[in-house]
Amino acid sequence: MRGGGGPVHGTWEPEPAARWEDAFLAGNGRHGALVFGDPADDRLVVTHHTLVRPVPRDDTLPPRLASELEGLRDRLLAGDTTAGEAFTDGRELRWVGAFHPAFAVRLRRSGPDGADPAGGADPAGGVRGGPAGYRRDVDFATGVVRAECAGRASRSFVSRADDVIVQYVTGAPLDAHITLDPRLPGAPAGLAVDRGTVPAPDGALLTLRARHPGGEESFTGVTLVVAAGGATAVDGGGVRVTGAREALLLTRVRRHTGDADVRGVAAALRALLTADASPGDTSPEGRSPGEAYRRLLARHESAHRTAYERVALDLGGLPEERALPGSALLRRPRSAALLERLFAAGRYHLLSSSGMLPPRLVGLWTGDWDTAWSGAFTTNANLNLQTASAAAAALPEVTEAHAALVYGQLPDWRDNAREVFGTRGVVAPSHTDGTSGHAYHFQRDYPLHVWTAGADWLLVPLVEHAETTGATDPRLVAALAEVARFYEDFLTRTGPDGKVVVVPSYSPENRPANAGWVTLDATMDIAAARHALTTAAAHLPDEADRLRALAARLPDYRINDDGALAEWAWPGLADRYDHRHLSHLYPVWPLHEITPYDTPALARAAHRALELRGPENDSAHGHLHHALVAARLRDGDRAAAALGRVLRGDFFHASLMSAHYPGRDVYNADAAHALPALLVELLVQSTPERLVLLPALPEGWTRGALSGVRTRCGARVDLEWRDGTCTASIRPSRSARIDLRTPAGGQPLELTAGEDLVLTLRTG
């Protein structure tokens, strides 16, 4: 997990996980695994991105409110601040489908006398203490989770190449009982479970089918068990392995209606045992579980390691701190080694949870059926914060997963635009389970169905990816065109100043101090409309003049009496400062519309808004959003202070996955996944026309190195700084004339594809 005395690319603990929140994590963007590492009761909780509780289709339709829209607009423009409360179809709050675990693969070992060895699980699922010589760890570069004790070992990973959960256990003689256990916390009482065990060559096949209450939606898991050097027998709904020297377990789970193709899954798992094996090698050693494990790992590692190692951060952590277990390192919030490890862990978990979909509120992992906020995708802040590092930190796999969610839901987004607003184009929901993109999760205090900025907000990462790579996906151009169509149909009302009015308007998840939730001219809505129209114009030359003309008629931003960028541009609407969301600072981050270089007066107003913003309930995403905006405004001290509130607030579990609130309250991936984006933004920022080096280097970061960062001007950047001097290596992949900004000021810089530049600059 360490190379050349540098940062540690993994973490470890001297005890098994007593809680699922502390289990080490693995995933391939489809399947996930939570590994407890208990040598007596080896538990691995299986998850899959598709596992969400079904919601009846009639409950997932957007509200049909288009016929009432003009009346609502009339009342809001006439000064009725409560008019939006009636803009509903009267439904109660409907939650999107809740993400849930599948089951635990349990391998209960027996000691020489038939009793569990020390350190086993208690009946409540806890741990009685770590056995002598015990260690569990996760290697971020390979994705392998290991546990070792007294000659017994287990290794687990989730294959990015073969979409299978792989467990390999050793420690002769291996005597164990293996089952698939659906009895996880919060599992509904009406969950109908059928289990089966079938003998197979050198092992057995375990199956578990669970049918959700009140419907045909089900999920089925299949585990192939292959042991060597001992006996395998079907035993009490599980598999009994006796006297073996090693065993390999391969697991897949599928959500489905009707019957599952268990035979097909089983055949596919068996085929993996000989994948890449030499055709002429028929020896027992060549076909052993250990050899199959090594071949499967090699196939997975070539994809996973390549992605993980593209970017690295070294902050000069102390060797003795780099050697600490994660739980001990977390108690040193000022440690450079802690930031190094959290950066590495964040990239690892972000990569591991991104594939068929991007990360959920919980990434790809939960050990409980009662997941907070349905464990879904909250798109008005959390999802974009989690994936914010994808382009710069060289994880196109994350962007591709984000694109899969967006493009897969466009038909539902069209329904939202038509049914709620009576327009063409698309409107994104604020909350989705990944199955439906309809805007049906809303209530009076959170009228999420009138939020119109979501489509632009969710397309920004795809625009950044296109600018970074220099290749634009035709699907992106088509989606940008649809967002522009929406605004052409939606922006039809004009205010006293002759500017168009965004009405109705909503700033997630806040309200004016003197008005209702549904109101006029939220700053985020204005920024999103302007960005969507101008970005679409850049890709649609035949429509560019018309779209830019509409963008020019949008309201100007307003600076309030406190000198702060107002959250609502409509005159008279008062700001409510103590709130976790910073939606009105969208023009600063992620848009680069308000910058210290181009719009200094607005940048000062945005900074004043940041100064006045309270933490409300101390949500992790609020602190890191605050820090990201501060970094864009070149305030490294403020960014570091916001980051420090997270590091000191006990937000991280021993797994280095994070929580939503201080004190490790509510398992949530926001902080874990957003932290790498913040650390990159403190050091490198870019647009297609500008490169900013060391924009917000925090005090105390006296030495370090960041390698592999990608920029939107088409260059890779490596930085190394020490004692006030920084060396920047810039490797352009395309030619461009850009504005270079450093702590010393600005200057034009000519980039030529294939010609590397090395710059020396002062850090302050």
N, C-alpha and C positions, 0 to 999 in steps of 0.2 A: 504493500500500500504506500510505499515511500520510494522516491527515486533521487539519488544524488544528494541526500541531506536536505532536500527541499520540502515543500508542503506535503502533508499526508493526504493521500487520495483514498480515504476510507475512514472508518471509525470502528471502535471496539468497546466492549464492556466485559467486566469480570464476572458478571452474573447473568443468568437467563432473564428474559423479559417476564415480569410479573403481570403486566398489563398489555393489552394488544397495542395500545398507543406507543409502547416502547419497543415493539417488535421491529426488527430490521426489515427493510423493504426491498422488493425486487419487482420488476415489471418490464413489459415490452410494448406498452401502449395499447394492449388488448387485455391480456391476463395480468393480474397482479398477485403478489404473494406477501404475506406478513409472517415472518419467521421468528418464533419465540426463542429457539435455541436451547430448549430444555433437554438435557441428555437422557432423562428418564421418560419424558412424555414429549416427544418431538412433534410439535404442533406447527402446522403451516396453514394459515387461513387463505383460501382461494377467493379472488375477486375477478370480475370481468367488466369492462366498460358498458356492456349491454344490460347488466343486471340492475334493472329498476323495477319497482313495483308498478304493475299495470294501472293505468287510469282509464276509465270508460271513455270512449271516443267522444260521446256527446258532452263530456265535461271538459274537453280540450279545445273547444271551438272558440275563436275570438268573439268578443261581444259585437253584435250588429248595432252600431251606433251612428253610422254615417248620416242617417236622415235627421239626426238631432244635432249635428255638428254646427250648422250655421246659427241655430238658436243659442248654443253655448257661446259661440264667438260674439254674438250680439251682446249678450249679458256681460261677458268679461270685459269687452271694450267699453261698455256703459258704466263700468265700475263695480259690478257685482262680484265681490271677491270670493263668494261662496258658491258661485254658479257651477263649478266643477264637481261639487258633491253629488249632483243629480245626474252626472254624465256616466251612467252605469246601466247595466241590464238587470240590476238587483240581485245578482248572484252573491252567495257567500264566498269567502276566500277559498280558492281551489289550489292546492299545492300540486306542483309537478310530481312525476313519479319519483319515488325515493330510491336512491342508490343503496344497494345492500350487498353483503357478502354471500358467497355460495355455501361453503362448508369448510370444515377444517380437516385436512389430512393428518391423522394422528398415528404416530408410531410409538407405542408404549413398550419400552424395553423391560426385560426382567433381569434381576441380578442372579448370581449363582444359586441362591436359595429360593428363587422365585419371587423375591420381594423387590420393589423398586429401589434402586440405589439412592444414596443421599442426593438431595437437591431436586427431588421429584416434585411434580405438581400436587398441590393440595386439592381436595374435592371442589373448592370454589374457583379453581383455575389459577391460584396464586403460586408462589414459589417459596420454598422453605429456606432458601439461601443458596449461594453459589458453592458448588463443590470445590475442593482444593484442586488447583491447577486448571480450573475452568476458564475458557475464553470463547467469546463469540465476536465475530467481526463481519463487516461488509466491505468489499473491495469495489470502489466506485468505478474503476477502470474496466473491470470485468463483469460487474453485476453479480458476483458470487457472494452469497451469505454462508458463513461457516460457523460451526460450533464444535469445540473439541474438549474432551475431558477423559482422563484415565484410559487413553488408548481408543476411545470411542469418538467418532467424528461423523458429522453430516455436512453436506455441501448442497446448496440450493441455488438455482437461478431460473429466470424466465427467458426462454430463448427468443431473441429477436429474429432469428433465421427460421425457426421451425414452429413458432407459436405454441410452445408447450412448457409447462412447469416441470423442471427436472430436479429430483432429489436423489442424492447418492449418499448411502450410509455404510459405514464400515465399523469394525471393532469386533473381531472374532473372539468367542463365538457370538454371532448376532442372533439373539432370541427376542422376538418382538411380535406384538399383535398390531395389525394395521387396519384402520377403519376410516371411513368417510363420515364425519360427525356434523350433522346440520344444527345441533343444539347450541346456537350462538346467541348472544344477548339480543333481546328484542325480537326474536323470530316470532312471527304471528302464530297464534294457537291453531289457526285453521290451515296452516301449511301442510299439505298432504305429501308425505314422503314415502317413496318406495326405494328399497335398497336391494342390491343383488351382488352375488359373488360367483364367478365362474372360473374353474381351473383353466390354466393356460400353460403352454410349454415353459418349464422352468419357473413357474410363478402362478399368478392369478390375475383376474380382471375384476375390479370393484366398480360398481355403478351406483349412482344416486340420482333419482329424479324427484324434484320437488315441484308441486303444482300450487300456484298462488290461489288463495281463497276466491271463490266466486267467479272463476273464469277458466279459460283453457291455456293461459300463458304459463309456461313451465321453464325450468332450466334443468339440464342434466349434466352431471359430471362423470367422467370416466378416468380411472386410475389403473394403469398397467403396472403390476409389481413383478419384477424379475430378480430372483436371488441366485447366488452361486455358492456351492460348497456346503449346502445343507438341505433341509426339507422344507417344503411349502405346502400348506394345507388350508382348505376352507374351514373357517372356525367361527361360529356365532355371528354371522353377518360381516365377518372380516376375514383377514388372512393371517395365519399363524406361520411365522418364519422361525425355524429352529436350527441352530448350529451352523448358520451361514457365515461366510467370511465377508460378504458384501451384498448390497441390494440396491436396485435402481427403481425409482418410481417416476412414472411419466403421467401427467394429469392435464386434461383439457375440460373446459366447461362450455356449454352452449345454451343460450336462451332460445326458446322455440314455442310454437303452438303445434298441437297434434303430437305425433310420435317422433322421438329423436332417432337419428340413424346411429345407434350404439355400435352396430357391427362395423359401419364405415369408420367411425372414430377409433374403434379398437384396432382395426386393420392398419389405419394410419399410424397409430402409436407403435404397433409392432414393426412397421417398416422403418421407423426411426432408429430402432436398435441396430440396424445394419447400414444406416446411412453413411456413405463415404467409406465403408469398410472395403478392404482389398478383396476383390472377387475370389482370389485364390486362397485366402486365409480362412480355413475352416477349423482352425484349432480352437479349443475352449478359451484360451487366452485372448485370441483375436475377436471372439464373439462374447466376451465377458461383460458384465454390467460396467466394470471400471473402464474398459476400452470404449464401450458405447457412450459413457459419460464424457470421456475425453474428446471423442469426435463431435458430440453435440455441443460441448463447450467451445471447441475451436470454431465451429460454424457460427455460433452466437457471438463470440468475442470479436471476430473480425469486423462485424457491423457495429457492435456496441462500443468497443474501445476506440475505433476510428472517430466516432461522433464525440465521445466524451473528451478525448485528448486534444481536440482542436484549439481549446482555449485554456489557459492556466493563469492563476494569480498567486504571486509570492509576495508577502508583506513582511518578510524577515522574522517570522515567528521563532521563538526560542525553542531549541531542540527538546528541552525537558518538557515544555508545554505541548509540543507536537506529539510527544509520546504518550500523553494522558488519554484515558478513556473519554469518550464524548461527554458523559455525564459530569465528570470532574472538570473538563475544559469549560463547560457551560457555566461553571461557578466562577470563571475568570472573565467577566464581560469586557474588560479592557485589553484582553489578549489579542495580539496580532494572529496567533495560531488559531484562535477561535474563528476570526473572520475568514482566514484561509480555508478552514474546514467547512464552515457554513457555505462559503462560495462553492466549494467542490461538491458538497452534499446537495445544494440547491440545483446545480446543473445535473447531477446524477438523478435526482428525483424527478426533475422536470423532463428529462429525456425518457426516463423509465415509465412515466405516466402518459406519454404522448405517442399516439399511433393512429388508431382508427378514429380517435377523438382527442382533443386537447385535455389538459388536467381539469378535473372537477374541483369543487371547493375542498375536497379531501384528496386531491390528486387522483389516484387509482386505488385507494386503500381505505377500508373500514373493517372493523371487527364487530360492528354493531348494526342491527337492522334499523335502529332509531337514529339515523344520521342527521345531524343538525342541518336545517334548511334543505332537507332532502338530499344532501350531498350532491347537488346538481351544479349547474353552471349559472352563476350570477354574472350577467354580462354588462351591468352598468358600471362596474369597477373591477371586480375581483379577477375575472378571466383575463382581461388585458394586462392587469398588474402582474399576474402569474407568468404570462408569456412574454413580458416586455423585453427580456434578454435574448429572445430567439434569433433575431437578425444579427445583432452586434456580437453576441457570444457564440455565433456559428453553430446554431442548432436548427437547420432547415427542417429536420424531422418534426420539430414542434410547430413550425409554421405550416407544414403540410397537414398536420393534424387539425390545426385551427381552420385551415381552408376546408377540410372535409366537413367540419361542423357547419361552417358558413354556407358553402355551396350546396350542401345536402338539405339545408332548411329554406332555401330561397322560395320554393313554392308556398310554404307556410307564411313566409314574410309577405308575399304578395297578398295572401288572404288577409293578413293584418291591415295592410294599407287599404284594401278595398272595403272591408267590413267596418273598420273603426273610423276611417277618414274619407272613404269614397274616392280614393285616388288610384292612379296607376302606381307602378313602382313597388317598393318594398319598405317595410318597417320591421325592425328586429324586436324580439321580446326581451324583457329585462331578466327573465328567469326561464331556463329550459332544462329538461332532463336529458337532452341529446336525442330524444325520440321525436318530440314535437317541437316545432318552432313557432307555434301559435302563442299569441299574447293573451293568456287566460289566467295568469297568476297576478291578481291585483285586488285592492280593497280601498276603502275610503281614505285611510291614512297613507296609503302607498299606491297612488293611481298610476301604476307602472304602464298601463295600457296607453297612456297619452304621451309617453316618452318617445320622441321622434329622432333623437340623435344616435340611437343604437346602431343603425346600419353603417353609418360613417365610422363610428368608434370601432366597430368590429372589423371594418375593412382596412383601417390604418395599419395593422401589422402586416397585412398582405401587400399594401403599397410599399411599406418599408422594405419588405423582402424583395420586391421587384426592383427597387432602387439599389439595394445592396448587391444583388446578383447581376443586374443589368438585363434581366429577362422578364417580360411582363406576360403573365398568364392571360390568354384570351377570356377566360372566365372572369377574371378581375375586371377587365374592361366592360364586359357585359353587366356585371354587378354594379359598377360605378354608374353606368348609364341608367340602371333601374333606380338607383338612389336619386339621381338627378331628376328623373321623371316624377318621382314622388314630390320633390320640392317644387317643381314647376306647377303641379296641381294643388299643392298644399298652401303655398305662400301667395294667397290671393287677397288678403286684407292689407289695408294701408293705414298708417297712423297719421296724426296731425302734422308730422314733419315730412310727410311724403315717403318715408321709408316703409317697407313691408313690415308687418307685425307677425311674429311667430305666436300663433294663438290657435288652440291651447298650447301651453308650454309647461314644462316640468323639469326641475333640477334634482336629479336623484341624490339622496332620498330626503331632501330638505324642503322647507317651505319658507316664504317670507315671514318676518316677525309680525306683519300686519295684514296678512292675506291668507287665502286658502292654498291648498296644495297645488291645485290646477290654476295656472296664472298666465302671464304674458312675458315673452322675451327673456327666457332664461339664457344666461350667457353661454352655457354649453350648447343649447339648441342653435343659437346664432352661429357659434364657431363651427359646429358640425355642418350646418347648411352651407356656410361659406366654403369650408374645405371640400365638401362633397361636390359642390357645383364647379369650383375651380379645378379640382382634380379630374373630374369627368371631362371638363373642357379641354384639358391637356391631352386627353386620349381620344376625343371625338372632335376632330377639326371642323367637320361640317356643322357642328352645333355650338362651337366654342363661343362665338360672339353672343349668342342668345343666353347661354348659361352664365357667362361672365357678367352680362348686363344685369341678370337677376341677382347674382351675388353682390354686385355693387349697390343694390337697393336695400340690402340687409342693414339693420340698425348698427350704429357704432356701439362699442362697449362704453359702459358708464363708470365713472369714478365717483364714489359716494362721498359723503361729508367727512368721513374718516380718512380720506385719501386712498381708499382701497378699491381695487377692482370689484365692482358690485356683482353679486350673483345673479341679479336680474337687471337688465338694461332699461326696463320700463320705469319711467319716473315715478317716484313715490313709494316703490316697494323697498322695504327695509330689510337689511341683511340679518340673518340669524347665524352668529359666528361659531357657536359651540356645536360642531358637527363633524362626524368622522369622514364624510365625503368631501372632496374638493373638486366637484364637477365643474365649477366656473373657472378653474385654472386649466381647463382643457386646451386653451390657446397656447399655454406655456409648455405643458407636457400632456400628451406626446407631440403636439402639432408644430412647435417651433414658429408659431405665428407671432407670438409676443416674445421678444428676446432682448437682452441688454444691449445688443449691437444695433438692431434695426428699429426698435420701438422703445427707447429708454424710458420715456414717461410712463407708458403702459407697464413696462417691466417693474418700475418702482411701485406702481399701484398694485401689481400682482404680488410683489414682495410684501407690501403692507397688508394685503389680504391674508397672506400666509402668516404674518406676525399675529394677526388678530384671531386666527382660527384656533379654536379649542379642540382638545382631543376627544371630547364627549365621553364615549364608553371605553376608550383605550383599545379599540380594534387594531389589530396588527396592520391591516391593509391601510388604515388611515395614517398611521405613523410612517409607513414606507412610501405612501403616495405623497405625503408631506415632504419627505426627504428627496424624492425624485424631482418635485417641483423646485425645491431649494437648490438642487444641483444645477438645474437648467438656469437658475437665476444667479449662479456663481457664488452661492452662499454655502461654502463647505462646512462652516461651523454649525449652521442650522441643520444641514443634512446629517451631520455626524451626531448632533444632539437627538434628532428624531430616531436615528438608528440606535443610539445608546438606550433610548427608552425601551426598545424591543429587546436588546441584549441584556438589559438589567431587569426586565419584567418577567423573567421565567416563562418565556413564550415557547421554548423548545423542549421537546421530549428527548429521551435518551437516543431514540432513533434518528434524531436531528430533523424529524418532521415537526412542524410548528403547530401552535394553537391560535385560535382567534382572539382570545382574551388573555390577560396576564394570569400567572399561576397555572399555566397549562390547561386552561379551561376551554373546551370545545376544540377537538381535533380539526385542523384546518391548514391547508397548504399555502395560504397567501404569503406569509412571511418567508417560509422556506424557499418558495419559487421566485418571489420578487426580489429577494436580497441580492442575487447575482446581478440583476439589472441595475440596481442602485450602485453597486461597487464599480461597475463598468462606467456608468454615467458620471461618477465623480472624477473619472480619469480620461474618458474619451467620449465626445459627442459629435454627431455629424448630420449633415443634410446633403443632398446632391451638389450643393454649391459651397458648402462650408465644412471645415474640419476644425474641431476645438480640442486642444490637448491640455490636460490638467485644468479643466474649468473650475473644479471645486475640491482640490486636494485638501483633505482634512488636516488640521494641525496634529502633529504626532506621527503622521505617516512619513517618516524621514527616509525610508528606503523601501524599495519594492520593485516588482516587475510584473507586467501584464502582457501576455503574448497571445496572438491569434485573433485579436478583435477585428471584425469586419465593419466597414463603414458604408454609408449610403452614397459616398462619392466614388465607390468602387475600389478602395484600397484596403489592404490589410495593414494593421498597425501593431507594432510591438513597442512597449515602453519599458525603460529601466531607469530608475532614479535613485540617487543617494547623495546625501550631504548637500542638497540645494541644486544639484545638476541632474538633468534628465536627458537621456538619449532616446530619440524616437526614430524607429525604422519604419518607413512608409513604403509599401509594396503595391503599386497601382496595377489593377487588372484592365483598366481602360483609361484613356487620356481625358483630362479635364483641367480647366482653369478654375481654381477654387480660392476662397477666402480662408486663410489659415489664421486661427486665433490661439494665442498662448498667453501665459501670465504677463508677458512683456508687451502684448498688444496684437494688432492685426497686420497682415501683409498678404499680397496675392501670391499664389503658389501654382506653378505649372506642374501637372502630373502627366507623365507619359507612360503608357501601358508598357509593362515589362522593365521599366527603368526604376530601380529602387533608390530611395532617398534616405539619408541619415542626417537627422537634425540634432543639434545640441541646444538646450534651452535651460533657463533657470526655472526652478519650481515655484518661485514666489516673486 
